[in-house]
């Protein structure tokens, strides 16, 4: 949602939801730049049909300089501002998403 130059940190997380999660790995500055490049290459599609879901399982937490963050898993994303989660109806290929995450956890 926010410009790339406003990203403060990127973390791999295991999420119960966008507000409850365990950090698996915080990326270094070098890893962060590499991750952003690879992440932007993944095709995300928007969808408008269906009940709202919640981020769960393997996810990426992108925190911005203003403290807001995005929590993204392969089938759903949420933007969190002041402790409130806002749905972002985007999804991508599960295998491609997990391969990217796993490449930074090795």
Secondary structure, DSSP 8 states (H G I E B T S, - for coil): ---GGGEEEEEEEEESSSSSEEEEEE--HHHHHHHHHHHHTS--EE---S------EEEEEEEETTS-EEEEETTEEEEEETTEEEEE-EE--HHHHHHHHHHHH-
